[in-house]
Amino acid sequence: MSYNTIMPQESIQRVAPLTETNYNEWKYAMQARLMQSTIAWLIIDGSMTKPDVVGGDASTSDALRTWQVANLHASGLIYNSVSPSIQPFIRDQLGHAKAMWVTLKDKFQQTNATAR
């Protein structure tokens, strides 16, 4: 399966950074931003999982390389779309987009629900 992983940056909308109080708005804007990159969203929603590398055949290597590029792309997009005060919460997960997404959800969705 082949994916187009890169889009021209000028065609992609910027997302207002995640702060302590805007998770609900940020979540949808970031989801749309990741969807614009197509493959980056597939990492977050779980449609594209990391291939198991059992043998050394070319298709497995290509699939792994595609997954790695998508994961790094999504990870960078997420990290650069949160405020500097939020970055420490996900800094250790840089390069692990799904883990970053889940961490932010767990931390800030609960806070917003409690505040209501």
N, C-alpha and C positions, 0 to 999 in steps of 0.2 A: 504494500500500500504506500502510495507516495503522497506527501503533503507539501503544500507550499508554506514554508515556515516564516518567510520574511515579507513584510509589506513596507512600502515606502513610508517613512516616519511622518512625512508631511500630510499623509492621508488619514492619520490616526488622531483622534481627539485626546487631549490631555484630561486627566482625572484630577479633581481637587483632592489634595492629600487627606488621608485618613487622620482624624484627630481623636481626642478622647470622647467627642460628642456627636460625630456625624457618621457612625458606622452604617446605619440603615441606608443613607443616601450613597455613601461611598461604595457599599457592597454592590449595588445595582450598576453604578457608573463603572466600577472596575470590572464587573462581569461583562458588560458591553464592550469595554476596552479590550479585554482578553478575547472576546468573540471576534473582534475585528481582526485579530491576529490568527484566527481560526484554530491553529494547532495549539496555541498556548491555552485556550479554553479547554481543549480535549484533555490536557494534563490535569486541570483542576476538577473537571466533572467526572474524571475517571474513565472516560471512553478510550483513552490511549494509555495503556499501562506499560511499565518498563518491561521490555522483552527479556525472557530468560536466555542467557547466553550459555548454551550447552556445548554446541560444536563451534567451529570456526567458519561456518559457511558465510558467503557474502551477503545473503539476504538477511541473516540474523545480525550481522555486523551493520548493515545499512539501517535496519529497523532500530537497533540500539542507538546508532548515531543520530537518527531522526528524533528519537525520544529524548536523547540528551540535549539536543539543540532546543527542542520545544520546552523542556523543563527549565533550562537556563534562561530562555527568553521570558517565560512566564514568571520565573523567580525575580528576574531583574525588573520586570514591569511592576510587580507587586511591591518590591522593596522601594522603588523610586516613586511609588504612589502613596506612601505613608509619610507622615510628618516625622522630623528628626526625633521627637519625643517618643514615637511609637517604634522606630527602627530597632531599638535594643531588644524588644520582645521577640523579634524574628531574625535577628542577626545571626544567631547560631544555626539557623535553618536555611541560610542563604544557599541557593542551589537546590533546594527541595521545595518546589512551588506548592505542591499539595499540602505539605506540612505547614508552610507559612500561612496558607489560606485557612486551614483548620484552626491554627493557633489564634489568628486574628478573630475568627468567628467565635471561638470559645471565650476569648477575653472580652470582646466588645459587644457581642450580641447579648450576653447575659447582663452586662452593665446597663445597656439601654433598656432591656426588659424590666430590670429592677427599678430603674428610675421612673417608670410609668406609674 
